[in-house]
Amino acid sequence: MITNLKQSIGQYCSFVDYRYQAYKTELTQLLLQLKNFGLLFLVVLGSAMLGMILLLFLGLGKIIDSSDASQYGAQMAWLYLLLQSVMLSAMKSAIKNTAQRAFQQTLVKHYWLGLMDIKLLLLSNGWLIGSLIVAIDLSVSQWLRVPHFLLFLLLQFVLGILCLYKPIALVYGFLLSAIWVTLPLDISPLLYHSGLVLLFGLSTFIVPFNFTAKVKLTSLTGFWLLFFMHNSWVLIWRGALLLCVFIATQVLLQERADLAAIVSILSLAFIVLFSSSLQFDCRHLHQQYRVFFNMQNKQTAFFVSLFIPSLIVLLLTLVGFVALFNQANSLLLVIGGGWCLLQQALAQKKPAHYALAWIVITGSLLAVY
């Protein structure tokens, strides 16, 4: 019996070592994929890490101390959970070691896989780690004043698990909870967070509707609809970041209305960035299906259609931006459309120049205004 126990412990330790190595390897490959962004990755995303860390702790402060503005605190919690889910979705393949998942199931016990998934999930979830750091620093009297923060920690952990095993429940949960946090209710933060827990719990029981069965692959429109249905996270994470742009714009305009022109330019720059970066996904799709559409004599129509998704995202975002902030500068809107097309062309033909062009144009617009 002792021999079998030692053997099992040895096998488990070997499995743990393998999963950690696979995790680090996949994360390295994920970072290498970001080389398409070139200078953008080094300058914009690199410097944005400090901003993300600052947002993490500032957001937690608003969530914890929300007794006077419970709805705003609930909205911050919703945004916080959304950004966490987007980040974990990008790392999901590395956390679960999806590429070798079927092979692992033939070698080890099923609960070993789940246990390692949870370990790597906790290691990857910087948002939850930040919350736990703050939670440890709270005194007993402070915990008694902010019991809703315990529910928020529970949501962070549970939503991480849903991200790994039932991502469709996240989609339904965020849609339902978005309605909940926008209702003008005069209730306590505890009730708001209890509502979030209830809605995400209910979302796990919603039967997924198979939209793809309703779409016929008989045209380019059907082709693109099916692509985005099967790869919805390429839109969801961009939508989350664009939502962050809207929130940052609102805060900056409230604090410094005299800087409205600069804020509009910076907002437009990031709207163009997140919209046009969709071209990288379309470019990859073009490489996959180019031969097929050549055989169908639709290569020109297919190539032109590659630019439409980014333009639709840009158009919808700009409409929302103008409607929310009344920043109807026609010149900037025209510049935004042309700028997005330029960034798309670079992403398609010269991806190494994509970031440099974005930085130069952003700097030029700021200098002119």
Backbone torsions as a table, in degrees:
resi	resn	phi	psi	omega
1	MET	NA	-44.6	179.0
2	ILE	-64.4	-37.6	178.8
3	THR	-63.2	-43.3	178.5
4	ASN	-64.3	-37.9	178.8
5	LEU	-64.7	-44.5	178.3
6	LYS	-62.5	-39.6	179.1
7	GLN	-64.4	-42.0	179.2
8	SER	-65.0	-41.3	179.0
9	ILE	-63.8	-41.2	178.2
10	GLY	-63.6	-42.2	178.0
11	GLN	-64.1	-40.4	-180.0
12	TYR	-65.8	-42.1	178.6
13	CYS	-62.6	-39.5	177.6
14	SER	-65.1	-39.9	178.4
15	PHE	-64.6	-41.5	177.9
16	VAL	-60.9	-44.9	178.8
17	ASP	-60.4	-42.6	179.5
18	TYR	-61.9	-45.3	-177.5
19	ARG	-65.8	-37.8	178.0
20	TYR	-65.1	-40.6	178.3
21	GLN	-65.6	-43.1	178.3
22	ALA	-63.8	-38.6	178.8
23	TYR	-61.4	-48.5	-179.4
24	LYS	-65.8	-37.0	179.7
25	THR	-65.1	-44.8	-179.2
26	GLU	-68.2	-35.2	176.5
27	LEU	-65.4	-38.1	177.0
28	THR	-62.7	-42.7	178.0
29	GLN	-64.9	-36.0	178.0
30	LEU	-63.8	-41.1	178.1
31	LEU	-67.5	-35.5	178.7
32	LEU	-65.6	-33.0	178.2
33	GLN	-64.0	-26.7	-179.9
34	LEU	-75.4	-3.5	177.8
35	LYS	-64.9	-19.5	175.4
36	ASN	-58.2	-26.9	-179.7
37	PHE	-84.0	-10.9	174.0
38	GLY	51.4	-122.1	-176.6
39	LEU	-61.0	-27.8	178.9
40	LEU	-59.3	-42.9	-179.2
41	PHE	-62.6	-41.1	-177.4
42	LEU	-74.6	-42.4	-173.0
43	VAL	-88.4	-52.9	-173.7
44	VAL	-82.1	-57.5	-176.3
45	LEU	-68.3	-36.3	178.4
46	GLY	-62.8	-49.7	179.6
47	SER	-68.4	-26.7	-179.6
48	ALA	-70.0	-16.9	179.6
49	MET	-59.9	-41.0	177.4
50	LEU	-63.2	-40.5	177.5
51	GLY	-63.8	-38.6	179.3
52	MET	-65.6	-40.4	178.7
53	ILE	-64.7	-42.2	178.0
54	LEU	-63.3	-44.0	178.0
55	LEU	-60.9	-37.9	-178.8
56	LEU	-57.6	-50.4	-176.1
57	PHE	-78.9	-34.9	175.5
58	LEU	-65.0	-41.4	177.7
59	GLY	-62.2	-41.0	177.7
60	LEU	-62.2	-38.1	177.8
61	GLY	-61.0	-41.8	178.9
62	LYS	-68.1	-36.1	-179.7
63	ILE	-68.8	-43.3	-178.1
64	ILE	-69.9	-51.1	-176.5
65	ASP	-94.7	70.9	-176.2
66	SER	-122.2	22.0	-178.2
67	SER	-64.7	-32.8	-179.8
68	ASP	-88.1	-15.6	-179.8
69	ALA	-143.0	70.1	-173.0
70	SER	-65.1	-36.6	179.7
71	GLN	-66.7	-43.2	178.6
72	TYR	-62.7	-40.4	177.2
73	GLY	-63.0	-39.5	178.1
74	ALA	-66.6	-38.0	177.4
75	GLN	-65.6	-39.6	176.4
76	MET	-64.3	-39.3	177.9
77	ALA	-63.3	-42.4	178.5
78	TRP	-61.0	-46.2	179.4
79	LEU	-64.3	-41.5	178.9
80	TYR	-59.0	-46.5	179.6
81	LEU	-66.3	-35.8	178.6
82	LEU	-65.2	-46.2	179.8
83	LEU	-64.7	-38.1	175.9
84	GLN	-60.2	-44.7	-178.3
85	SER	-65.5	-37.4	177.8
86	VAL	-63.6	-45.4	-179.6
87	MET	-63.7	-44.6	-179.3
88	LEU	-67.6	-32.4	177.3
89	SER	-64.1	-37.3	177.6
90	ALA	-66.3	-28.5	-177.2
91	MET	-100.3	1.8	-173.4
92	LYS	-57.6	-44.2	-178.3
93	SER	-61.8	-38.8	179.1
94	ALA	-71.0	-39.5	-178.7
95	ILE	-65.0	-44.3	-176.5
96	LYS	-90.2	-8.7	-174.3
97	ASN	51.1	55.3	-171.9
98	THR	-57.8	-36.8	-175.3
99	ALA	-60.6	-35.9	-178.6
100	GLN	-110.5	19.5	-174.4
101	ARG	-61.5	-48.5	-177.9
102	ALA	-62.4	-38.0	179.1
103	PHE	-65.0	-41.2	-179.4
104	GLN	-63.3	-35.8	-177.4
105	GLN	-64.3	-20.5	178.4
106	THR	-87.2	-9.1	-173.8
107	LEU	-109.3	-35.7	-172.0
108	VAL	-125.6	167.2	178.4
109	LYS	-66.2	149.5	-175.7
110	HIS	-61.9	-40.0	-176.7
111	TYR	-71.5	-20.0	173.3
112	TRP	-63.4	-41.2	178.8
113	LEU	-61.0	-47.1	-179.8
114	GLY	-63.2	-39.9	-179.9
115	LEU	-63.5	-42.8	178.8
116	MET	-69.8	-35.2	176.1
117	ASP	-58.8	-44.9	-178.7
118	ILE	-66.4	-41.1	178.9
119	LYS	-60.1	-48.3	-178.9
120	LEU	-70.2	-30.9	175.9
121	LEU	-62.9	-45.9	178.9
122	LEU	-65.2	-36.8	178.3
123	LEU	-66.8	-32.8	-175.4
124	SER	-86.4	-21.0	-171.6
125	ASN	-86.7	82.1	178.5
126	GLY	-62.5	-28.5	179.0
127	TRP	-65.7	-42.9	178.2
128	LEU	-70.1	-38.6	178.1
129	ILE	-60.6	-43.4	177.2
130	GLY	-60.4	-41.1	179.2
131	SER	-65.6	-39.6	179.9
132	LEU	-66.6	-35.9	177.0
133	ILE	-60.9	-44.7	178.1
134	VAL	-66.5	-40.4	-177.9
135	ALA	-62.5	-39.8	-180.0
136	ILE	-63.6	-31.0	-176.7
137	ASP	-80.4	-10.9	-179.2
138	LEU	-79.0	138.4	176.4
139	SER	-82.8	171.3	-179.7
140	VAL	-62.3	-42.1	179.9
141	SER	-64.1	-35.6	177.7
142	GLN	-69.5	-38.7	177.7
143	TRP	-61.9	-37.1	179.4
144	LEU	-66.2	-26.7	179.1
145	ARG	-85.4	-20.7	-176.4
146	VAL	-128.7	59.2	-179.7
147	PRO	-64.9	-22.0	-179.9
148	HIS	-65.4	-21.6	-179.0
149	PHE	-67.5	-29.2	176.1
150	LEU	-64.9	-40.8	176.2
151	LEU	-65.0	-35.9	178.4
152	PHE	-64.6	-42.1	176.5
153	LEU	-61.5	-41.8	177.7
154	LEU	-61.0	-43.3	178.5
155	LEU	-61.7	-42.1	179.9
156	GLN	-59.3	-44.5	-178.7
157	PHE	-69.0	-46.8	-176.8
158	VAL	-66.4	-40.6	179.8
159	LEU	-66.5	-29.4	173.9
160	GLY	-63.6	-42.3	178.0
161	ILE	-66.1	-42.0	177.2
162	LEU	-61.6	-36.7	179.3
163	CYS	-60.8	-35.3	-179.3
164	LEU	-78.3	-41.8	-167.7
165	TYR	-112.6	-22.4	-179.0
166	LYS	-147.3	67.4	-175.1
167	PRO	-63.3	-27.6	-179.8
168	ILE	-64.4	-29.9	177.2
169	ALA	-65.8	-31.9	176.5
170	LEU	-63.3	-42.8	-178.9
171	VAL	-60.5	-50.1	179.0
172	TYR	-63.2	-41.0	-178.7
173	GLY	-62.8	-42.3	180.0
174	PHE	-70.1	-34.0	177.0
175	LEU	-65.8	-46.1	179.9
176	LEU	-66.3	-43.6	-177.3
177	SER	-71.7	-25.7	175.8
178	ALA	-62.5	-39.0	176.7
179	ILE	-66.3	-41.7	-177.7
180	TRP	-60.7	-46.3	-174.9
181	VAL	-78.0	-10.0	177.4
182	THR	-96.5	-7.2	177.4
183	LEU	-71.5	131.3	-178.5
184	PRO	-77.3	74.9	-177.4
185	LEU	-104.5	141.8	177.5
186	ASP	-99.4	75.7	-178.4
187	ILE	-129.6	169.3	-176.4
188	SER	-77.8	159.9	175.8
189	PRO	-57.5	-33.7	179.9
190	LEU	-62.8	-41.6	178.7
191	LEU	-69.2	-38.6	177.0
192	TYR	-60.0	-46.2	-178.3
193	HIS	-72.2	-31.7	174.3
194	SER	-63.3	-38.7	176.1
195	GLY	-63.0	-39.5	177.4
196	LEU	-62.5	-44.6	178.8
197	VAL	-60.4	-44.8	-178.9
198	LEU	-63.0	-44.4	-176.7
199	LEU	-68.2	-41.9	177.4
200	PHE	-68.0	-32.4	175.3
201	GLY	-65.5	-43.7	178.2
202	LEU	-64.1	-33.3	-177.4
203	SER	-63.8	-23.9	179.3
204	THR	-72.6	-16.3	-179.2
205	PHE	-100.2	-5.1	179.4
206	ILE	-72.9	127.7	179.4
207	VAL	-74.2	122.9	-178.8
208	PRO	-61.0	136.5	176.7
209	PHE	-92.6	128.0	-177.2
210	ASN	-83.7	87.8	179.8
211	PHE	-66.7	-30.9	-175.4
212	THR	-64.0	-28.1	179.6
213	ALA	-67.8	-21.8	-179.1
214	LYS	-87.2	-11.6	-176.4
215	VAL	-101.8	129.0	179.8
216	LYS	-98.2	133.0	-179.4
217	LEU	-86.5	66.9	-178.5
218	THR	-118.5	1.2	-178.9
219	SER	-153.1	171.0	176.6
220	LEU	-64.0	-34.3	178.1
221	THR	-61.3	-45.8	177.3
222	GLY	-63.4	-37.6	178.4
223	PHE	-60.2	-47.5	-178.2
224	TRP	-69.8	-37.5	177.7
225	LEU	-61.9	-43.9	178.7
226	LEU	-65.4	-38.7	179.2
227	PHE	-60.4	-47.7	-177.2
228	PHE	-74.7	-24.2	173.7
229	MET	-68.8	-39.1	-179.8
230	HIS	-82.3	-16.4	-178.8
231	ASN	-130.1	50.6	-172.8
232	SER	-65.3	-23.4	-176.2
233	TRP	-69.4	-20.8	176.7
234	VAL	-66.3	-25.0	175.0
235	LEU	-90.4	-36.0	-175.4
236	ILE	-66.3	-44.5	-177.9
237	TRP	-70.0	-32.0	175.3
238	ARG	-68.9	-39.4	177.2
239	GLY	-61.9	-38.4	178.5
240	ALA	-64.7	-42.9	179.6
241	LEU	-68.5	-37.7	176.6
242	LEU	-65.6	-34.6	175.4
243	LEU	-63.9	-38.5	175.8
244	CYS	-62.6	-38.7	177.3
245	VAL	-61.4	-43.2	179.5
246	PHE	-62.0	-44.3	-178.7
247	ILE	-65.8	-43.8	178.3
248	ALA	-62.2	-39.7	178.2
249	THR	-62.5	-43.7	-179.9
250	GLN	-61.1	-44.8	-179.3
251	VAL	-65.0	-44.7	-178.4
252	LEU	-65.5	-39.8	179.2
253	LEU	-68.0	-32.5	177.1
254	GLN	-70.4	-38.3	-176.7
255	GLU	-82.9	-38.5	-176.1
256	ARG	-135.1	77.5	179.4
257	ALA	-65.0	-23.2	-179.9
258	ASP	-70.6	-14.7	179.6
259	LEU	-103.3	27.0	-175.3
260	ALA	-58.7	-39.4	-178.7
261	ALA	-64.5	-45.2	180.0
262	ILE	-65.9	-42.3	179.1
263	VAL	-61.7	-40.0	179.3
264	SER	-63.5	-41.5	179.9
265	ILE	-65.2	-46.3	-179.9
266	LEU	-64.3	-39.8	177.5
267	SER	-63.2	-44.6	178.2
268	LEU	-61.0	-40.3	-179.1
269	ALA	-59.8	-45.4	-178.5
270	PHE	-75.4	-30.1	173.7
271	ILE	-63.2	-44.8	177.3
272	VAL	-63.7	-41.5	-179.2
273	LEU	-59.9	-52.4	-175.9
274	PHE	-71.8	-30.0	177.9
275	SER	-73.7	-50.1	-175.4
276	SER	-70.7	-24.7	179.6
277	SER	-65.7	-16.6	174.4
278	LEU	-61.3	-20.8	179.5
279	GLN	-63.5	-27.9	177.6
280	PHE	-63.3	-40.1	176.5
281	ASP	-67.3	-40.3	178.9
282	CYS	-66.9	-36.2	178.4
283	ARG	-62.8	-42.7	178.0
284	HIS	-63.4	-39.5	178.0
285	LEU	-65.2	-37.8	178.4
286	HIS	-62.0	-40.3	178.6
287	GLN	-65.8	-33.0	-178.9
288	GLN	-74.0	-40.3	-169.8
289	TYR	-113.1	9.9	-177.9
290	ARG	-60.6	-45.5	-178.2
291	VAL	-63.6	-40.7	-179.9
292	PHE	-60.1	-47.0	-178.2
293	PHE	-73.2	-25.6	172.7
294	ASN	-64.5	-40.2	178.6
295	MET	-66.4	-27.7	179.2
296	GLN	-89.3	2.0	-176.9
297	ASN	58.0	35.9	178.7
298	LYS	-122.7	24.7	-175.0
299	GLN	-63.4	-36.9	-179.6
300	THR	-68.7	-47.2	179.4
301	ALA	-62.1	-39.0	179.3
302	PHE	-65.4	-42.2	-179.7
303	PHE	-64.2	-42.9	179.0
304	VAL	-64.3	-38.4	-177.8
305	SER	-66.5	-18.6	179.2
306	LEU	-61.4	-27.5	-174.5
307	PHE	-90.2	-11.1	-174.0
308	ILE	-72.6	-42.9	-178.2
309	PRO	-56.1	-45.1	179.9
310	SER	-63.0	-39.8	-179.2
311	LEU	-67.5	-35.5	177.1
312	ILE	-65.7	-44.8	177.5
313	VAL	-60.1	-43.7	179.2
314	LEU	-61.5	-46.6	-177.6
315	LEU	-61.7	-47.9	-179.4
316	LEU	-62.8	-40.0	-179.6
317	THR	-67.0	-43.1	179.8
318	LEU	-65.5	-38.6	176.9
319	VAL	-60.9	-45.7	177.7
320	GLY	-63.7	-38.8	-179.6
321	PHE	-64.0	-46.3	-179.7
322	VAL	-65.3	-41.2	-178.1
323	ALA	-67.3	-37.8	-176.2
324	LEU	-80.0	-38.2	-171.4
325	PHE	-112.7	-0.5	178.5
326	ASN	53.4	40.9	179.5
327	GLN	-103.4	60.0	-174.1
328	ALA	-84.8	71.6	175.3
329	ASN	-95.3	103.7	-173.8
330	SER	-60.8	-35.8	-180.0
331	LEU	-64.4	-44.5	179.2
332	LEU	-64.5	-36.5	179.3
333	LEU	-65.4	-41.3	177.3
334	VAL	-65.3	-43.7	177.9
335	ILE	-60.2	-40.8	-179.9
336	GLY	-61.0	-42.1	178.5
337	GLY	-64.3	-47.2	178.4
338	GLY	-65.3	-38.2	179.6
339	TRP	-63.8	-42.4	179.1
340	CYS	-62.5	-42.5	178.3
341	LEU	-62.1	-40.7	178.4
342	LEU	-63.1	-45.6	179.6
343	GLN	-64.1	-36.0	177.2
344	GLN	-64.7	-43.9	179.8
345	ALA	-61.6	-40.1	178.4
346	LEU	-68.2	-40.5	177.9
347	ALA	-62.3	-33.1	-178.5
348	GLN	-79.2	-41.9	-172.3
349	LYS	-107.6	-38.4	-175.6
350	LYS	-132.4	67.2	-175.1
351	PRO	-59.2	-27.3	-179.9
352	ALA	-67.2	-22.5	-178.8
353	HIS	-95.6	-2.2	-174.9
354	TYR	-58.6	-51.1	-175.7
355	ALA	-67.6	-42.5	-178.4
356	LEU	-60.4	-43.1	179.5
357	ALA	-62.9	-42.0	-179.8
358	TRP	-62.6	-43.5	-178.9
359	ILE	-67.1	-43.0	-179.0
360	VAL	-64.0	-45.1	-179.0
361	ILE	-66.3	-41.4	177.6
362	THR	-60.2	-46.9	178.9
363	GLY	-62.8	-39.2	-179.8
364	SER	-65.0	-43.4	179.0
365	LEU	-63.9	-40.5	178.1
366	LEU	-65.0	-37.3	179.8
367	ALA	-68.5	-38.7	-178.4
368	VAL	-69.3	-41.8	-177.2
369	TYR	-83.4	NA	NA
